Amino acid sequence: MKIYLKLTQNNENGFSAIMMVVILMIIGLLLLTGFHQLLMSWHKTIVMETRYYHRFNQASSALNWALTQDWQTPTDQWQCLTDTKYKLKACVKKSLLKVDNYQLLRGEADDLFLYSLTHLKDTKLIVEKGHWLDYCPEKRSSDCE
């Protein structure tokens, strides 16, 4: 009778050890899965922010590049210049603002636009301090397209 009880106890001890290992493995798997999802979320955020900053810098560069170019007198329609080497595109048109006879300069990068209010002196655009904008200042959005 003593031998039978010892075998039963040893089997029960082995089973609880196996169950403990299985439970620890499940907890570890859940933690690793959660950490993986967190890393994927961070990665997606980093990719989106990197793309945004690339487009922002490209549009900002287009604005600065446009100031070095010769422009014709702006009209009510967008006049655009492009630089194929650096993939810059800038457009200018007469602003509809009733103040100071501004010209509206737009730097483009994919679907991101940055604006600047400028004055035309001879064939060059001049930006006054504080007239850089990350939105179109026209009252109607259709005037910015």
Sequence and secondary structure as in RCSB ss.txt:
>XXXX:A:sequence
MKIYLKLTQNNENGFSAIMMVVILMIIGLLLLTGFHQLLMSWHKTIVMETRYYHRFNQASSALNWALTQDWQTPT
DQWQCLTDTKYKLKACVKKSLLKVDNYQLLRGEADDLFLYSLTHLKDTKLIVEKGHWLDYCPEKRSSDCE
>XXXX:A:secstr
 HHHHHHHHHHHHHHHHHHHHHHHHHHHHHHHHHHHHHHHHHHHHHHHHHHHHHHHHHHHHHHHHHTTS      
SS EEEEETTTTEEEEEEE   SSTT EEEEEEETTEEEEEEEEEETTEEEEEEEEEESS  SSSGGGG 
